[in-house]
Amino acid sequence: MLRERAHRGDFMSPATRSRVMSRIRGKDTGPERIVAGLLLAAGLSAEQQVRDLPGRPDFVLRKQRIAIFVDGDFWHGWRFSTWRHKLSEKWEAKIEANRRRDSRNHARLRRSGWKVIRVWQHQIEGDLASVRRRLLTLALEDAATAPVRPGRIR
C-alpha cells in the first residue's frame, strides 16, 4: 500500500513531515547566531529581527543603513529552478511566494537608501571567512563614500 507523500520523493508521511516542519524556527537559528557572532567580534552593534523595516531583517546596522538577511537555502529558494520539480504544488507555490516577497522587500529597502546583504545558509556552512569579509567590507566602509538617501520606506 502506498502512503500519501507531501511532495515527490519524500520519505516521511505527511504527519511526520508536519511534525518535523513545525519545529523549524524562524529566528535565532544556527546560521543567525553565527552571523551575530561575526558582527559582535567586529565590534558592530546590530539590532535583531527589526520589525519596522520591510521583511523584518535579521540584523540591522542603522548607522550604516545596512539590512542583513540570513536565509535558509530551502525556505528562500536558493537555486530553486534546479529542485522545484521535486516539490508538490503546495510547497512549490510556498517557496515561490517567499522568493517574490523577499524580492519586493529588498527592493523597498534599496529604494529607501538601505544596503541589503543576503547571506545564504550554504555560504555560512561553506566559506565563513568569505561571509565575514563581505559583511565587514560593507559595514566598515567609509561613511563619506557610502551614499545615504534618507527617506520613507515605500
N, C-alpha and C positions, 0 to 999 in steps of 0.2 A: 504494500500500500504506500503510495506517495504522499508525503506530508506537504502541505502548502508552505511555500517559501516566501519571505518578504521581498527578496529580489533574486534574480537569476544567480545561481552559484552559491547561495547562502547555505551554510551547513547547519544553521540553527533554526529551530522552529520559530514562528512569529512571536510566541510568548517569551521564549528565551531571549530573542533579539530585542524585544521591547524592554525586558528587564536590564539587559546589558546597556542599551542606549540611554535608559533613564538615569544611569549612574554617571554619565559623562557630564563633567562640569563645564560651565560656560565662562567661568572666571577663576583666577588663581590656579591656572593649570600649570603643569610642569614647565612647559615652554615659557609661559609668562613669568614664572618665578626665576627662571634662568636670565631672561631679559632684565627683570628687576634687579638682579644681582649685578649684571653688567653695568647698568645705569648707576647703581649705588657705588660700585667700585670706582667709577669715573667721577664721582662727586656730583652727579646730576640728581637733582631732586625732582622726581616726576610724580604727578598725580596719577592715580589709577582709576580705571573704569569711570571715565568722566562723562556724566550724563548730559551736560549742557552743550555737547558738540555732536554733530551728526555721526551716527554709527557707534557711539559710545566707545571712543578709542581706549585701548588697553592702558596706554600711557600717554601723558601729555606733558610736554615741556612748554609752558605758556610763554616764558620769556623769549624763547627761540621760535615760538609758534610752530611747534612740531607735534603732530599726532602720530602715534605709533600703534599699529595693529599687529598683534601676534596671532596668526591664523593657522588653524589646523588644515592639513592638506585635503582631508576628506570633506569637511563641512564647508570649506570655502572654494572647493573645486579646482585645486591645482592640477593642471594638465587634464582637465575634465573630459576633453574630447577623446582621450585615449582610453577612458574607462567608463564613460557614461552608459555604454551599451550593456554593461553588466548589471545595471540597476533596474528595478521595477519603475513603472511610470511615476509612481508616487515619489520615490526618492530622487529620480532624475529631475522632476519638477521642483522639489525642495532645494536641491543643490543649485539648480539654475536660478531659482529665485534669490538664493543667498548671493550668488555672483552678481546679479543685477543690482541688488540692494547695496552691496559693497561698492560697486562702481559708482552708483548715484551718490553715496555718502562721501566717497573720496573726492569726487568732482565738486561737491558742495564745499568741502573744506578747502580745496585748492582755489576755488573762485573767491573765497573769503581771505586768502592770503596765508593759508596754512601749508606747511610742507607735510606730506603724508609719506610715512615709511611703513611698508608692509614687510613683515618678517614671517616667512613660512616655517612651519614645523620642521620640514626636511632640511632647511638651511641651518637651523639650530642644532639638529642632530648630526648634520654632516660637516659643517665648517663654521664652528662657533667663532673662530678668530676673524673670519670674514664678516660675520654679522656684527661683531664688536667694532671692527674698523668702520663699517658703513654707518653705524649708529653714531659713533664718536666724531667721525668726519663731519656729518651734518650738524650734530648738536653743538660742536665746539667751533664751527667755522665763524670767522669774524662777522660780528653783527653788522658792521658797516657794509659788507659785501652782500648781505642777505636782504633782498627786498622785502619790506614789510608793508602790506596793504591792509591796514586795519579796516574792518567793515563788518557789517551784519552778515550773518550766515543765512544764505537764501535757500 
